[in-house]
Amino acid sequence: MDPPAQNRGPDRYLWRNSAGSFDTNFSSKSTWNFLRTLSPTVPWEKVIKKVGVDVPAECILCSQGIETHSHLFFECEFSSELWTSLTTVAVVRTEACNASKFFR
């Protein structure tokens, strides 16, 4: 791979698609569907354990709940404060109270 150089033009972001090749188009829906599991548990713990790192099941942000989509985005005290901060500067659907309602 050649190092970046100004004479080659601007950098381009390439995303690996489902066929395994690279593309300039990014789909958050495809990424979400690829990353999510059939259960609401976030699979990162299993991935990290495979490489030999022991990680507790509790939320690393607040240590108050098990890491699920619903907890990480809506129940975690840290996340709640972050969402509150974001709603002051952006238009966010604040009526959503869990992951399944939010991602509808």
N, C-alpha and C positions, 0 to 999 in steps of 0.2 A: 504494500500500500504506500502510495506516495504521500509525503507530508503536505499539509495545506500550503497554498501559495496564491498570492493575489492575482497572478496572471491566469489562474484557472477559473476565475469567477467566484461568485458567492457560494458559501457552504449550502448544502442541501441536506435536509433530514430525510433519511430513508427508513421505512418501517417494514419489518418482516410480516408478510401476509400469511394467510392460512395455508397457502401452497408452499411456503418456505422460501419464496423469493422476496426481493426487496422492491418496495413501491414508494412513491412520494405521497400517496394518499393515506391518511390516518383515519380510522374509524373507532371512536370511543365505544360504540355499541359492540363492535366485534371484539375489542379488547376486554370489555366488561364480561361478555359472554364466555370468552376464553378463560378468564381468571376466576370467575365465580364457580362454586361447586353446587351440587344439588342440595346440600344442607346450608344453613346460614352461617356456619362456622367458617371463619377466615382460615385458609389453608397454609398460611405462612409458617406456622409453628411446625407443621410436618415437613415442609421444604427445608427449613433451617435445621431441624433434627437430623435429616438425611445427611447433612454435611458435618454432623458431629457437635453442633452447638445445642446445649440444653436450655430451652426457653420455657418459662412458666406459662400456663394457659391464661393467667390473669392479664388484663389490659396493662400494657407497659406505661400508659399515660397516667392512669389513676389507681391501679391495683385494686379496683373495686368490683370488677365484673369480668366475666369470660369474654374473650375477643370474638364478638360476632359482628356482622355488618351493622345490626341495629344498635349494639352497644357503642361501637366505634364512632358512628355518625350521629347518634341521637341521645344515648344514655350517659356516656362518659362525661364527667364534669369538665375535663379539659376541652373536649370537643364541643360541648355546649357553649363554653365561653368563646371558643373560636367562631362557632356559627353566629353567636350574638354579635361579635365584632364584625363579621362579614356582612351581616344584614344591615349594618349601619352605612356601609359603603356600596352595597350592590343589591339588586333586586333578587331576592331569594324566596322560594316558596316556603314560608315559615309554618304553614299549616301542617306540613308533613311531620309526623311524630315517630315514624319508623321507616326502615329501609324499603319495605315493600310499597308503602304509600309514596315515598319520595321518588322512587325510580319508575313509577307508572308513566 
